[in-house]
């Protein structure tokens, strides 16, 4: 699984960090999402899917 984040539309709501803290964090300087793992293991799929679902601006996509 590959996680793709559009940092240009990210508004740093932080829902992704709460859903999958092993994969997402917020950058203190730019106040946008930071990918900690671009290709997390399948064991984190449910959390990453939830993070993408919760993003109010749809800045997170999941690829293969």
N, C-alpha and C positions, 0 to 999 in steps of 0.2 A: 504494500500500500504506500502511495506517495501522497504527502500532504502539500497542498499548494495554497499559499496565502497571498492575497492582493493587498499589500501594505498601503497602496494608494487610497483604498476606500476604507481601510480599518479606522474605526473611531475609538479604539481602546476601551471598549465596554468591559472587557475582562471575563466574559462568560466562558470563553474557550479555556482560559487559565483555570477556572474553577472546575470545568468538566474534565480537562486532561492536563494537569500540571506537569506531567512528565514530558509533554510534547510542546506546550505553549508557555510563554512568559510575556511580560510587558516590558518594553524598553523604557527605562527611566527618562532618557533624554528626549526621544521622539514621541513617546507615549503611544507606540503602536506595538502590535504583536510581534514576537520574536519566536521563530521556530527553533526549538531545542533539538528536535529529531525530524528530519525531512522524510525519512522512511521508517517510521516506527513499526515494531513487530505486530503481528496479528493479534496478540494478546491485548493490545491497546485500541483495537478497531472500534469497539463499542463506545469508548470514551471520545475518540476522535470524531466519530459520526455524531455523537451528541454535541460536541463542541461546534461542529459545522451547522447543525440544526439550530443551535441557540444563538449563533451570530446574527445580530439584528440587521447587519448590512450585507450579509452573505459574502464575506471576504474569504471564507475557507472552502476549498474544494478538495475532494479526495479522488486521486487517480490510482492507476495500477502500478 
